[in-house]
Amino acid sequence: MPFHFRFGPADLLRCRFSISPRWETQEAIRVLREPRRQSYHLPWLRQIHAAAAGLDLRTLWLLMPLAGGHNPDFLSPPPTGPSVTFEEELARVRAADPEAAREDLRRSLVCTPGALESGAGQRMLADPARAVRELADLYEQAWHALVAPHWPRLRALLEADILFHSRRLAAGGLEALFDGLHPDLRWSGNTLTIDRRNHHDRSLDGQGLLLMPSAFVWPEVVGGYDPPWQPTLVYPARGIGALWTAPAGPAPLALARLLGRARADVLCALTEPASTTTLAHRLSLAPSTVSSHLKTLQGAGLLIPSRHGHQILYERTPLAIALTSPTTA
């Protein structure tokens, strides 16, 4: 049965993008359990193997139905802004109303055979306030073990995706945007349809649609949240096939002679739009050093800056792309 988001006139003006470190933590936990999601993330799985072995995620897995179904909304509240921290998101989870959380947990547990009757399931329903605290603690442990060490790389991928699709939206509207997000999406009239086994029909009622790229949700696209939560669509970010590849080697010698080795390395590292902090992490340089090189390269007409939330992303101009091409460098 299809999943429908129905847009009104106000909704067409209220679509926005955001990044959620808490959502990435949730989906990273899901990847550990679902082999079909792991093909793009094998290098990451090797890196976090020891840390993951120290986590007991069985309670969280009870709330992640394998065959589709309800995931507790209070555990993954939609971000309130374009760029939020994990700590800000976790504070909202901890503030969940226990009685509302109990019903949310029950709806999720019945989607997994045996989960509702299990000891863990019964304990959560008997004391939802304690369940909220313990589940939030588990997410915090998973964030630090699985995602936080890799967050600069993940965030750079997600920011680059948002920049790409924001331009697509500006150039062709919602039809062009949804056409390129995922093959299961169809835009017709004022309705976005997701091909799914379960039926859901939601009118956006002026709230608009929150769009979130994710590194770990592949191969799925997820539409969700019941009222009063913000309607949200989570889709696989572009470029995940190269997410865990080693950084490119040093800049070509000819380009290094022209620009200087450090500035040439910065330019070559911008295969996707990135922030000063991301580049500093990628190149193992001080942010102040990278910032100085970026200003010089921008002044020379080799970079274009664009603002995303509180960050500025830099991307190469056509001239810079030509200079960094192996055939011309």
Backbone bond lengths (Angstrom), bond angles and torsions (degrees), N, CA, C in turn:
res aa  C-N    CA-C-N  psi(-1)  N-CA   C-N-CA  omega(-1)  CA-C   N-CA-C  phi
1 M - - - 1.459 - - 1.528 108.94 -
2 P 1.331 118.86 145.44 1.464 120.32 -176.54 1.520 112.98 -80.58
3 F 1.300 113.60 162.17 1.464 124.09 178.45 1.525 105.64 -114.54
4 H 1.347 118.03 122.88 1.463 121.10 -174.15 1.529 111.27 -116.67
5 F 1.325 116.21 134.89 1.453 123.21 163.77 1.527 106.16 -110.89
6 R 1.326 117.50 121.00 1.454 121.05 -177.77 1.529 109.80 -106.00
7 F 1.339 115.33 121.58 1.458 122.65 -175.24 1.526 110.60 -94.98
8 G 1.339 115.86 138.04 1.450 122.42 167.43 1.519 108.89 -102.37
9 P 1.336 117.65 176.12 1.472 120.12 -178.42 1.527 113.06 -55.08
10 A 1.338 118.18 -41.04 1.465 120.34 -178.63 1.527 111.48 -68.16
11 D 1.335 116.83 -32.74 1.466 120.17 -177.91 1.522 112.10 -66.34
12 L 1.322 116.50 -31.30 1.464 120.19 -178.89 1.523 111.05 -63.33
13 L 1.326 117.29 -21.03 1.459 121.97 -178.84 1.525 112.42 -100.82
14 R 1.333 116.75 -0.73 1.465 119.46 -172.71 1.517 112.77 -124.27
15 C 1.298 117.22 33.75 1.461 121.23 172.58 1.533 107.72 -89.60
16 R 1.309 116.36 134.43 1.462 119.76 -178.95 1.527 109.97 -143.93
17 F 1.320 115.15 162.15 1.465 122.13 178.77 1.529 109.92 -106.37
18 S 1.304 115.15 153.85 1.462 120.25 174.70 1.519 109.49 -156.08
19 I 1.320 115.00 164.21 1.470 123.29 176.59 1.516 107.82 -121.82
20 S 1.322 117.01 135.95 1.457 121.62 -177.92 1.531 111.02 -126.50
21 P 1.332 117.96 105.18 1.478 118.95 174.93 1.526 112.31 -63.12
22 R 1.359 117.29 -29.73 1.462 118.73 178.01 1.518 110.96 -68.57
23 W 1.350 116.86 -39.43 1.463 119.57 176.87 1.523 110.59 -64.02
24 E 1.316 118.01 -41.83 1.461 120.08 178.82 1.523 110.89 -62.38
25 T 1.332 116.95 -34.67 1.471 119.97 176.53 1.528 110.60 -65.18
26 Q 1.315 116.22 -45.00 1.469 120.33 178.07 1.520 111.22 -58.44
27 E 1.336 116.84 -46.74 1.462 119.76 -177.07 1.526 111.82 -72.84
28 A 1.333 117.54 -29.53 1.468 119.57 173.70 1.526 110.18 -63.31
29 I 1.324 116.77 -40.64 1.465 121.28 176.20 1.527 110.04 -61.51
30 R 1.320 116.67 -40.06 1.463 120.85 179.86 1.530 111.47 -66.72
31 V 1.339 116.63 -36.85 1.467 120.70 179.25 1.529 110.70 -60.40
32 L 1.328 117.52 -37.41 1.467 120.64 179.88 1.519 111.60 -60.25
33 R 1.332 116.25 -26.79 1.460 120.92 -175.25 1.524 113.18 -96.22
34 E 1.337 118.20 -23.35 1.457 121.59 -170.71 1.527 110.97 -115.64
35 P 1.326 118.33 101.61 1.473 121.40 -177.44 1.527 113.77 -56.42
36 R 1.325 118.71 -31.41 1.461 120.23 -177.30 1.523 111.97 -65.56
37 R 1.323 117.30 -18.50 1.460 121.10 178.83 1.531 113.30 -91.92
38 Q 1.313 118.58 -2.50 1.456 120.74 -165.71 1.520 115.41 -92.14
39 S 1.328 118.66 -12.17 1.463 120.03 -168.51 1.521 113.25 -59.71
40 Y 1.338 118.64 -36.90 1.455 121.04 -179.23 1.535 112.47 -82.52
41 H 1.330 117.14 -8.45 1.460 119.79 -169.73 1.525 113.86 -119.08
42 L 1.315 117.83 20.51 1.465 120.02 -176.92 1.531 112.87 -61.10
43 P 1.339 120.29 -42.20 1.475 118.94 176.93 1.529 111.87 -60.65
44 W 1.319 116.92 -40.82 1.465 120.53 177.54 1.523 110.83 -64.35
45 L 1.321 117.18 -42.31 1.462 120.17 179.70 1.523 111.63 -61.02
46 R 1.328 116.09 -36.66 1.467 118.50 177.23 1.529 110.86 -67.54
47 Q 1.315 116.31 -38.74 1.464 120.05 -177.79 1.526 112.59 -69.11
48 I 1.319 117.77 -35.34 1.464 119.62 -174.94 1.531 112.32 -99.43
49 H 1.325 116.95 7.67 1.474 120.34 -174.34 1.527 111.71 -54.97
50 A 1.310 117.40 -49.97 1.464 120.08 -177.23 1.523 111.03 -65.99
51 A 1.327 117.62 -42.71 1.463 120.63 179.86 1.518 110.95 -64.46
52 A 1.337 117.09 -39.94 1.460 120.85 -179.56 1.526 111.05 -66.24
53 A 1.313 116.45 -34.38 1.467 120.20 -179.63 1.523 111.55 -63.77
54 G 1.323 117.01 -23.49 1.460 120.80 179.64 1.517 114.38 -86.36
55 L 1.325 117.67 0.92 1.463 121.71 -179.60 1.522 110.39 -104.76
56 D 1.309 116.61 142.87 1.459 121.41 172.04 1.526 107.17 -107.71
57 L 1.329 116.36 99.87 1.456 122.12 -172.87 1.526 112.87 -102.90
58 R 1.314 117.46 11.47 1.460 120.04 -173.30 1.527 112.31 -61.79
59 T 1.330 117.72 -37.27 1.462 119.41 179.59 1.522 111.03 -65.00
60 L 1.329 117.08 -41.53 1.463 120.09 178.09 1.520 110.87 -65.91
61 W 1.322 117.71 -38.64 1.461 120.29 179.54 1.532 111.62 -64.07
62 L 1.337 117.76 -29.31 1.461 119.93 175.89 1.526 111.18 -60.29
63 L 1.335 116.58 -25.57 1.462 122.13 -176.17 1.521 112.16 -100.95
64 M 1.335 116.54 15.98 1.460 122.54 179.00 1.520 109.10 -125.90
65 P 1.331 117.97 79.05 1.475 120.96 -176.53 1.523 111.93 -56.37
66 L 1.331 116.38 133.35 1.467 121.14 -177.33 1.519 112.27 -73.85
67 A 1.317 117.65 -33.97 1.465 120.77 -174.70 1.523 111.71 -100.23
68 G 1.301 117.77 31.16 1.454 120.67 -175.20 1.509 109.69 83.10
69 G 1.292 116.70 167.37 1.450 120.49 -177.08 1.512 109.98 133.44
70 H 1.295 115.98 -171.47 1.461 121.40 -171.70 1.519 111.58 -86.15
71 N 1.323 115.25 128.86 1.460 121.65 169.80 1.529 107.20 -104.31
72 P 1.328 119.13 135.98 1.467 120.22 -175.69 1.528 111.99 -57.28
73 D 1.330 115.97 122.00 1.457 120.37 -178.09 1.520 112.07 -67.24
74 F 1.337 118.05 -33.28 1.459 119.15 -176.21 1.525 112.21 -67.32
75 L 1.350 116.72 -21.08 1.462 120.26 178.68 1.523 112.65 -79.69
76 S 1.312 117.82 -16.37 1.466 120.51 -178.47 1.525 110.56 -139.94
77 P 1.335 117.60 61.11 1.466 119.46 -179.65 1.522 111.08 -61.58
78 P 1.334 118.49 137.27 1.466 120.26 -179.68 1.526 111.02 -57.82
79 P 1.320 118.84 141.11 1.466 120.89 179.50 1.520 111.55 -59.15
80 T 1.324 116.09 144.65 1.464 120.95 -178.82 1.518 112.52 -88.62
81 G 1.334 117.83 -9.25 1.456 120.94 -179.83 1.512 110.33 -146.44
82 P 1.343 117.06 177.83 1.472 119.79 -176.57 1.518 114.36 -70.94
83 S 1.333 117.06 -23.30 1.462 119.80 -177.13 1.524 108.63 -146.83
84 V 1.329 117.07 101.72 1.460 121.61 -179.48 1.519 109.20 -115.40
85 T 1.308 116.47 157.65 1.460 121.12 178.09 1.524 109.93 -90.59
86 F 1.312 115.45 160.67 1.460 119.66 176.74 1.525 110.18 -60.74
87 E 1.337 116.15 -39.83 1.467 120.38 -178.25 1.532 110.75 -62.34
88 E 1.325 117.36 -40.12 1.463 120.42 177.78 1.527 111.15 -64.29
89 E 1.318 115.65 -42.15 1.470 118.77 179.79 1.524 111.34 -67.76
90 L 1.328 117.16 -39.99 1.460 119.71 -178.41 1.529 110.59 -66.91
91 A 1.325 117.19 -33.01 1.464 119.99 177.67 1.527 110.63 -61.56
92 R 1.322 117.69 -36.20 1.471 121.09 177.73 1.530 110.47 -68.66
93 V 1.340 117.47 -36.61 1.467 120.11 176.67 1.522 109.72 -63.63
94 R 1.323 116.87 -45.84 1.468 120.52 -178.18 1.535 111.87 -64.56
95 A 1.324 116.89 -25.01 1.464 120.68 -178.35 1.527 112.87 -86.63
96 A 1.328 118.09 6.34 1.469 121.14 -177.21 1.528 111.07 -61.69
97 D 1.323 116.43 142.95 1.456 121.86 176.12 1.535 109.33 -70.46
98 P 1.327 118.83 124.53 1.471 120.64 -175.03 1.527 114.26 -58.95
99 E 1.332 117.83 -39.56 1.463 118.98 -177.72 1.526 111.71 -70.11
100 A 1.338 116.60 -38.82 1.466 119.50 174.93 1.527 109.83 -66.12
101 A 1.331 116.27 -37.31 1.467 120.36 179.09 1.520 110.88 -64.33
102 R 1.337 117.50 -37.06 1.468 120.47 179.92 1.534 111.10 -58.69
103 E 1.326 117.51 -46.81 1.463 120.69 179.75 1.518 110.84 -67.19
104 D 1.332 117.04 -38.28 1.454 121.60 177.55 1.529 110.49 -61.72
105 L 1.331 116.50 -43.06 1.463 121.41 178.65 1.531 110.85 -65.66
106 R 1.323 116.27 -43.05 1.469 119.59 -179.54 1.519 110.70 -60.48
107 R 1.350 116.61 -45.25 1.468 120.37 179.92 1.521 111.65 -59.74
108 S 1.322 116.56 -34.25 1.461 119.89 179.55 1.527 111.39 -76.70
109 L 1.311 117.13 -43.66 1.462 120.91 -176.01 1.524 112.12 -61.78
110 V 1.340 118.25 -34.95 1.462 119.49 -178.10 1.528 111.84 -70.34
111 C 1.333 117.40 -11.60 1.469 120.61 -179.88 1.527 112.44 -84.00
112 T 1.323 118.15 -10.60 1.462 122.13 178.79 1.524 108.79 -117.16
113 P 1.323 118.77 118.24 1.463 121.18 -177.84 1.527 111.88 -52.41
114 G 1.324 115.95 126.85 1.453 121.49 176.54 1.516 115.04 85.44
115 A 1.339 118.44 -12.09 1.463 120.37 -175.21 1.520 111.96 -69.23
116 L 1.339 116.59 -41.36 1.463 119.98 -177.82 1.524 111.15 -63.46
117 E 1.341 117.07 -36.67 1.466 120.95 -177.19 1.520 113.03 -86.33
118 S 1.328 117.30 -9.18 1.461 120.26 -176.90 1.525 110.92 -68.38
119 G 1.329 114.84 160.48 1.457 119.37 178.23 1.511 111.97 -59.47
120 A 1.337 116.82 -43.38 1.459 120.44 -179.35 1.523 110.76 -64.58
121 G 1.337 116.35 -41.92 1.456 119.94 179.25 1.520 112.03 -62.83
122 Q 1.334 117.26 -44.34 1.460 120.87 179.99 1.532 111.54 -65.87
123 R 1.327 117.50 -36.97 1.468 120.06 178.61 1.531 110.73 -64.71
124 M 1.340 116.99 -40.25 1.460 119.53 179.54 1.514 111.20 -63.12
125 L 1.331 117.47 -42.66 1.462 120.68 -178.19 1.521 111.99 -72.76
126 A 1.329 117.56 -30.42 1.466 120.77 -179.50 1.522 111.85 -71.97
127 D 1.322 117.42 -31.77 1.472 121.10 -178.17 1.529 108.65 -139.63
128 P 1.343 117.20 77.21 1.469 119.60 -175.33 1.527 113.56 -64.74
129 A 1.325 118.17 -30.05 1.469 119.47 178.38 1.532 109.71 -63.19
130 R 1.326 115.78 -43.77 1.465 118.99 177.30 1.526 110.52 -66.35
131 A 1.333 116.55 -38.22 1.471 119.86 179.07 1.522 111.00 -61.01
132 V 1.327 117.03 -42.46 1.471 120.22 178.58 1.526 110.02 -58.83
133 R 1.327 116.85 -45.94 1.470 120.65 -179.50 1.522 111.23 -62.61
134 E 1.328 116.66 -46.78 1.464 120.17 -175.36 1.529 111.56 -69.97
135 L 1.316 117.54 -37.55 1.467 120.00 177.88 1.522 110.57 -67.40
136 A 1.330 116.89 -40.43 1.467 119.79 176.53 1.524 110.61 -62.50
137 D 1.339 117.02 -40.34 1.468 120.24 177.62 1.531 111.20 -61.69
138 L 1.336 116.58 -40.58 1.461 120.59 178.85 1.524 111.27 -63.37
139 Y 1.335 116.26 -42.23 1.457 119.12 177.86 1.530 111.21 -63.64
140 E 1.305 116.55 -38.73 1.467 119.64 179.13 1.528 110.41 -63.79
141 Q 1.333 117.40 -42.96 1.464 120.62 177.30 1.526 111.00 -62.28
142 A 1.330 116.35 -43.23 1.466 120.42 -179.11 1.528 111.06 -65.40
143 W 1.320 117.17 -39.67 1.471 120.76 178.00 1.525 110.66 -57.09
144 H 1.324 116.50 -50.17 1.467 120.08 -176.66 1.527 111.98 -68.49
145 A 1.325 117.29 -32.80 1.464 120.06 -176.66 1.526 112.80 -83.82
146 L 1.332 117.19 -37.65 1.465 120.52 -168.22 1.523 114.36 -106.43
147 V 1.316 117.35 -34.85 1.463 120.04 -167.71 1.514 113.78 -115.89
148 A 1.319 118.22 -45.53 1.472 120.71 -174.33 1.530 113.63 -52.36
149 P 1.355 120.04 -43.22 1.466 118.72 179.98 1.525 113.56 -62.51
150 H 1.334 117.12 -20.86 1.466 122.01 -176.64 1.524 112.08 -111.41
151 W 1.331 117.21 6.92 1.452 119.85 -172.69 1.532 113.68 -62.75
152 P 1.343 120.84 -40.30 1.475 118.27 178.33 1.531 112.66 -55.83
153 R 1.320 117.08 -42.02 1.475 120.30 179.08 1.526 110.89 -68.60
154 L 1.321 116.94 -43.62 1.461 120.64 179.47 1.526 110.99 -64.17
155 R 1.328 116.10 -44.96 1.463 119.59 -179.01 1.520 111.08 -62.34
156 A 1.334 117.31 -39.63 1.465 120.17 178.80 1.525 110.79 -60.56
157 L 1.323 117.06 -41.61 1.468 120.81 178.19 1.525 110.76 -62.51
158 L 1.338 116.80 -45.19 1.455 120.81 -177.15 1.525 111.60 -68.40
159 E 1.324 116.60 -38.99 1.464 119.83 178.02 1.527 111.19 -65.39
160 A 1.318 116.95 -39.94 1.463 120.31 178.41 1.525 110.67 -64.18
161 D 1.324 116.45 -38.45 1.458 120.10 177.87 1.526 111.08 -62.98
162 I 1.316 116.66 -44.40 1.466 120.36 -179.61 1.521 110.92 -63.30
163 L 1.311 117.04 -40.96 1.464 119.79 178.33 1.530 110.31 -61.22
164 F 1.330 117.39 -44.74 1.469 121.55 179.88 1.528 110.81 -61.14
165 H 1.326 116.88 -49.70 1.464 119.44 -174.91 1.528 112.15 -75.36
166 S 1.325 118.28 -26.88 1.467 119.93 174.31 1.522 110.18 -62.95
167 R 1.311 116.43 -40.52 1.467 120.11 177.58 1.534 110.87 -68.13
168 R 1.322 115.64 -37.50 1.460 119.14 177.46 1.533 110.56 -63.81
169 L 1.329 116.35 -40.72 1.454 121.07 176.90 1.523 110.84 -63.17
170 A 1.342 116.84 -43.79 1.462 120.29 -179.26 1.526 111.65 -65.11
171 A 1.330 116.66 -34.45 1.470 120.22 -176.55 1.525 113.30 -80.91
172 G 1.353 117.31 -36.49 1.463 118.88 -171.99 1.507 115.93 -130.49
173 G 1.342 117.53 3.91 1.455 119.67 179.28 1.521 112.72 76.69
174 L 1.337 115.27 -171.10 1.460 120.78 -175.13 1.525 112.72 -64.30
175 E 1.313 117.30 -34.06 1.462 119.24 -179.98 1.520 110.98 -61.22
176 A 1.336 117.05 -45.69 1.469 120.76 178.56 1.523 110.69 -66.62
177 L 1.322 116.96 -38.52 1.464 120.55 179.93 1.522 111.08 -62.06
178 F 1.330 117.95 -54.45 1.458 121.09 -175.11 1.525 112.03 -68.80
179 D 1.322 117.24 -27.61 1.457 120.55 178.77 1.523 111.59 -62.67
180 G 1.335 117.34 -27.95 1.462 120.05 -176.54 1.502 115.50 -103.91
181 L 1.339 118.34 1.71 1.460 119.78 -175.61 1.532 113.35 -83.40
182 H 1.335 117.62 -43.93 1.468 120.41 -175.45 1.521 108.90 -166.55
183 P 1.340 118.35 143.28 1.474 120.01 -178.57 1.523 114.26 -65.91
184 D 1.331 118.77 -17.20 1.462 120.26 179.87 1.522 112.96 -84.16
185 L 1.338 117.52 -1.56 1.462 120.81 -177.46 1.526 110.65 -97.56
186 R 1.335 116.11 139.22 1.458 121.81 174.57 1.520 109.00 -136.43
187 W 1.328 115.53 131.79 1.462 121.89 178.82 1.522 108.41 -110.15
188 S 1.333 116.38 123.10 1.459 120.64 179.89 1.521 108.51 -143.95
189 G 1.346 115.62 125.73 1.450 118.95 -176.67 1.509 109.91 63.35
190 N 1.312 116.83 -118.46 1.463 121.83 175.75 1.526 111.34 -118.41
191 T 1.339 115.92 29.87 1.464 120.39 -177.29 1.521 110.82 -125.57
192 L 1.330 115.62 131.05 1.461 122.18 172.58 1.520 107.44 -99.96
193 T 1.334 116.79 123.41 1.462 122.31 -178.47 1.517 110.00 -113.09
194 I 1.330 115.71 135.19 1.467 122.58 174.28 1.520 107.37 -113.43
195 D 1.327 117.23 126.26 1.468 120.83 178.10 1.524 109.06 -71.22
196 R 1.327 116.99 112.50 1.454 122.44 -177.35 1.527 110.83 -144.18
197 R 1.333 115.65 159.42 1.461 120.14 176.93 1.529 111.14 -73.27
198 N 1.336 116.61 -36.14 1.451 119.94 -178.27 1.527 110.85 -93.86
199 H 1.333 115.71 147.32 1.461 121.19 -177.08 1.520 110.16 -93.96
200 H 1.337 115.36 136.45 1.459 121.43 175.57 1.514 106.88 -150.13
201 D 1.313 116.56 135.55 1.461 120.93 -178.67 1.518 107.58 -135.62
202 R 1.325 115.73 113.16 1.458 118.52 -177.35 1.518 111.49 -130.34
203 S 1.304 115.59 128.74 1.452 122.40 171.85 1.527 107.47 -87.25
204 L 1.327 117.29 130.45 1.464 120.23 -173.97 1.530 112.59 -73.19
205 D 1.309 117.85 -22.17 1.470 122.54 171.44 1.522 113.69 53.64
206 G 1.324 115.69 40.41 1.456 119.68 174.80 1.507 115.69 84.96
207 Q 1.345 118.16 -4.17 1.465 120.24 179.11 1.523 112.73 -78.91
208 G 1.336 116.51 -18.64 1.451 119.10 -174.37 1.514 111.10 73.81
209 L 1.331 116.16 -174.08 1.464 121.72 -177.42 1.518 109.49 -123.33
210 L 1.326 115.92 130.02 1.455 122.31 174.78 1.526 108.18 -89.25
211 L 1.329 117.20 127.68 1.465 123.20 -178.92 1.522 108.81 -110.94
212 M 1.337 116.31 124.88 1.463 120.60 -178.05 1.528 110.69 -127.35
213 P 1.340 118.17 116.38 1.458 119.37 170.90 1.527 109.81 -73.52
214 S 1.320 116.16 150.79 1.464 120.98 -179.79 1.520 109.47 -141.18
215 A 1.315 115.89 139.14 1.460 120.67 176.22 1.527 111.80 -79.67
216 F 1.338 116.97 -26.94 1.459 120.29 -170.90 1.523 114.51 -106.10
217 V 1.344 118.86 -6.73 1.460 119.58 -175.44 1.534 112.21 -77.58
218 W 1.346 118.37 -18.96 1.469 121.79 -179.63 1.530 110.34 -50.74
219 P 1.336 118.52 140.53 1.467 129.94 5.96 1.526 113.97 -93.03
220 E 1.330 117.35 13.65 1.460 120.59 -174.98 1.529 111.25 -87.16
221 V 1.316 114.58 162.24 1.454 122.69 161.07 1.520 104.72 -124.10
222 V 1.327 117.21 133.96 1.461 121.22 -171.08 1.522 109.51 -119.53
223 G 1.323 115.99 124.63 1.454 121.21 172.64 1.504 108.66 -114.95
224 G 1.317 117.06 132.97 1.443 114.80 -176.00 1.505 115.78 -166.91
225 Y 1.323 112.18 -168.32 1.448 127.33 -178.19 1.527 111.41 82.28
226 D 1.314 114.00 119.54 1.458 121.49 174.71 1.523 108.98 -85.95
227 P 1.348 117.34 159.78 1.462 119.40 175.14 1.532 109.84 -55.16
228 P 1.330 118.60 144.23 1.469 127.11 8.14 1.530 113.94 -93.06
229 W 1.328 118.04 12.00 1.458 120.14 -177.09 1.533 111.29 -67.69
230 Q 1.329 115.67 153.55 1.463 122.37 177.00 1.526 110.10 -63.23
231 P 1.342 119.84 125.13 1.473 120.70 175.62 1.530 109.91 -58.87
232 T 1.318 116.21 135.09 1.470 120.93 -170.69 1.515 110.94 -139.19
233 L 1.331 115.56 143.80 1.463 122.61 174.18 1.520 107.76 -125.26
234 V 1.330 116.21 122.58 1.467 121.92 178.42 1.519 108.33 -110.42
235 Y 1.326 116.96 128.04 1.466 121.08 -173.55 1.534 109.76 -134.37
236 P 1.347 118.20 157.48 1.472 120.69 -179.98 1.529 111.23 -67.31
237 A 1.312 115.84 131.62 1.470 121.01 179.08 1.521 110.52 -70.31
238 R 1.318 115.50 149.69 1.461 121.00 174.38 1.530 109.80 -67.63
239 G 1.326 116.04 145.74 1.465 120.32 171.29 1.508 116.07 85.88
240 I 1.357 118.62 11.91 1.465 117.93 -177.97 1.521 112.08 -67.98
241 G 1.347 117.24 -19.91 1.465 119.33 178.67 1.511 112.83 -63.12
242 A 1.337 116.70 -26.85 1.466 120.86 -179.98 1.523 112.16 -107.48
243 L 1.332 117.60 9.85 1.459 120.84 -173.58 1.515 112.71 -59.18
244 W 1.331 117.11 -43.84 1.466 119.70 -173.09 1.528 112.69 -102.63
245 T 1.349 117.57 11.48 1.450 119.53 177.45 1.521 110.06 -71.30
246 A 1.326 115.28 153.38 1.470 119.81 179.53 1.516 109.69 -65.79
247 P 1.343 118.42 148.36 1.450 120.13 177.70 1.515 111.51 -60.55
248 A 1.320 114.47 152.76 1.466 119.35 178.45 1.527 110.37 -61.23
249 G 1.308 115.66 156.12 1.458 120.47 179.78 1.518 111.96 -70.92
250 P 1.311 117.53 -174.89 1.459 121.23 179.88 1.521 111.51 -57.54
251 A 1.329 114.90 155.59 1.461 120.47 178.59 1.527 110.16 -60.85
252 P 1.333 117.48 150.72 1.466 120.32 177.06 1.521 111.19 -54.76
253 L 1.326 115.70 147.32 1.459 121.37 -174.42 1.523 111.89 -58.54
254 A 1.334 117.54 -42.64 1.463 120.08 -177.97 1.523 111.29 -62.09
255 L 1.339 116.45 -40.15 1.460 119.85 179.30 1.524 110.48 -69.92
256 A 1.322 117.00 -37.05 1.457 120.47 177.76 1.526 111.16 -63.89
257 R 1.317 117.31 -37.66 1.462 120.21 177.42 1.526 111.39 -66.43
258 L 1.333 116.08 -34.53 1.457 120.42 -178.51 1.524 111.64 -73.56
259 L 1.335 117.28 -45.65 1.461 121.32 -172.02 1.518 114.10 -105.28
260 G 1.325 116.77 -16.25 1.457 120.44 -167.49 1.516 108.59 96.38
261 R 1.331 116.29 142.30 1.454 121.09 -173.30 1.527 112.01 -57.12
262 A 1.327 118.92 -46.94 1.461 121.21 -173.82 1.532 111.16 -65.68
263 R 1.348 116.85 -46.04 1.453 119.01 -179.56 1.532 111.16 -67.52
264 A 1.307 117.72 -35.66 1.459 121.00 177.44 1.530 110.52 -64.59
265 D 1.323 116.82 -39.67 1.470 119.72 178.27 1.524 111.32 -64.75
266 V 1.339 117.00 -39.87 1.465 120.77 177.18 1.521 109.93 -61.66
267 L 1.319 116.72 -45.40 1.457 120.63 -178.10 1.534 110.80 -63.56
268 C 1.312 117.03 -43.12 1.462 120.76 -179.05 1.530 112.21 -69.90
269 A 1.334 116.95 -25.24 1.463 120.31 179.99 1.521 112.28 -74.67
270 L 1.328 117.48 -14.63 1.461 121.15 -177.71 1.534 111.35 -86.22
271 T 1.308 116.45 55.15 1.464 119.77 175.03 1.521 111.00 -67.38
272 E 1.329 117.20 -26.39 1.461 124.83 171.59 1.522 107.31 -131.97
273 P 1.336 118.79 154.10 1.461 119.85 176.88 1.525 110.97 -53.71
274 A 1.320 116.89 139.51 1.465 120.90 -176.58 1.512 110.16 -150.43
275 S 1.315 115.52 159.33 1.461 122.27 178.65 1.525 110.20 -90.99
276 T 1.315 115.34 169.49 1.464 120.91 176.88 1.525 110.84 -57.97
277 T 1.340 116.16 -45.38 1.471 120.31 -178.42 1.521 111.53 -62.69
278 T 1.325 116.53 -42.57 1.465 120.41 -179.88 1.525 110.76 -62.90
279 L 1.331 116.62 -44.70 1.459 120.07 179.85 1.526 111.33 -65.17
280 A 1.327 116.64 -39.20 1.462 119.90 178.93 1.524 110.58 -61.25
281 H 1.332 116.40 -42.22 1.464 120.52 177.62 1.522 110.85 -66.05
282 R 1.324 116.63 -42.11 1.459 121.55 -177.03 1.534 111.56 -65.78
283 L 1.332 116.44 -37.05 1.470 121.02 -174.79 1.526 112.99 -100.95
284 S 1.340 116.75 -0.04 1.473 121.40 -178.05 1.530 111.43 56.43
285 L 1.329 115.14 47.17 1.457 122.44 178.22 1.523 109.51 -122.30
286 A 1.323 115.80 160.95 1.465 120.20 175.65 1.529 109.47 -69.46
287 P 1.335 118.42 139.82 1.473 120.07 178.03 1.523 113.16 -54.77
288 S 1.331 117.73 -36.89 1.465 119.98 179.86 1.523 111.20 -64.13
289 T 1.334 116.70 -36.46 1.466 120.61 178.53 1.525 110.22 -67.18
290 V 1.341 116.32 -45.95 1.466 120.33 179.33 1.522 110.45 -62.69
291 S 1.335 116.78 -41.40 1.462 120.54 179.74 1.520 111.31 -59.25
292 S 1.318 116.85 -41.14 1.469 120.82 179.05 1.525 111.02 -63.78
293 H 1.333 116.68 -42.88 1.464 120.19 179.43 1.534 110.80 -66.30
294 L 1.328 117.11 -38.88 1.455 120.26 -179.96 1.531 111.48 -63.71
295 K 1.317 116.77 -40.46 1.463 120.14 178.57 1.527 110.89 -63.36
296 T 1.335 116.10 -41.04 1.462 119.98 178.80 1.524 110.95 -64.17
297 L 1.324 116.35 -45.73 1.465 120.58 -179.60 1.533 111.57 -66.36
298 Q 1.324 116.09 -36.95 1.467 118.98 176.27 1.528 110.71 -65.46
299 G 1.330 116.75 -41.78 1.454 120.82 178.83 1.513 112.74 -62.79
300 A 1.336 115.81 -27.55 1.465 120.23 179.59 1.527 112.38 -86.61
301 G 1.335 117.04 3.93 1.463 120.37 178.77 1.510 114.26 79.29
302 L 1.334 117.44 22.34 1.460 120.51 -176.89 1.530 112.96 -103.10
303 L 1.331 117.55 -11.51 1.461 121.12 -178.63 1.523 110.62 -133.82
304 I 1.336 115.06 150.41 1.460 122.24 173.57 1.527 107.40 -120.65
305 P 1.340 117.98 122.77 1.467 120.09 176.04 1.525 110.71 -89.86
306 S 1.334 116.65 147.63 1.467 121.15 173.53 1.518 107.70 -145.16
307 R 1.332 115.47 142.90 1.460 120.17 -176.04 1.526 110.38 -89.17
308 H 1.348 115.69 135.27 1.463 122.47 172.50 1.519 107.21 -132.37
309 G 1.353 116.52 106.67 1.453 119.53 -176.05 1.519 109.74 62.57
310 H 1.333 115.84 -125.17 1.461 120.62 179.63 1.523 112.45 -92.78
311 Q 1.309 117.55 1.30 1.455 120.98 -175.94 1.519 111.72 -111.10
312 I 1.336 114.69 155.16 1.460 121.22 172.92 1.525 107.58 -110.96
313 L 1.330 116.45 126.17 1.459 122.13 177.55 1.526 108.99 -102.45
314 Y 1.305 115.91 142.19 1.464 122.27 179.40 1.519 109.26 -112.68
315 E 1.320 115.71 139.51 1.459 120.71 174.40 1.525 109.57 -137.54
316 R 1.321 115.30 158.69 1.464 120.54 -176.12 1.519 111.91 -77.40
317 T 1.320 115.86 143.75 1.459 121.57 172.48 1.530 108.93 -79.83
318 P 1.339 118.10 167.82 1.477 119.44 176.16 1.520 113.27 -54.26
319 L 1.323 116.85 -37.17 1.470 119.18 177.64 1.522 111.16 -62.93
320 A 1.338 116.48 -42.75 1.464 120.11 179.67 1.519 111.20 -66.18
321 I 1.329 116.18 -38.16 1.471 119.26 177.48 1.528 110.56 -61.18
322 A 1.333 115.45 -41.49 1.475 118.96 178.63 1.520 110.92 -65.52
323 L 1.325 117.49 -40.24 1.468 120.69 -179.71 1.522 112.73 -65.45
324 T 1.334 116.38 -34.37 1.473 119.86 -177.91 1.519 113.20 -89.18
325 S 1.333 117.28 -2.93 1.458 120.57 177.40 1.525 109.57 -67.69
326 P 1.345 117.69 135.69 1.477 120.04 179.99 1.519 113.10 -57.56
327 T 1.321 118.70 -25.07 1.464 120.40 -177.12 1.513 112.62 -79.29
328 T 1.345 116.30 -16.98 1.454 118.43 -177.15 1.517 113.28 -118.18
329 A 1.341 117.08 -15.71 1.467 119.71 -175.96 1.510 110.44 -74.55
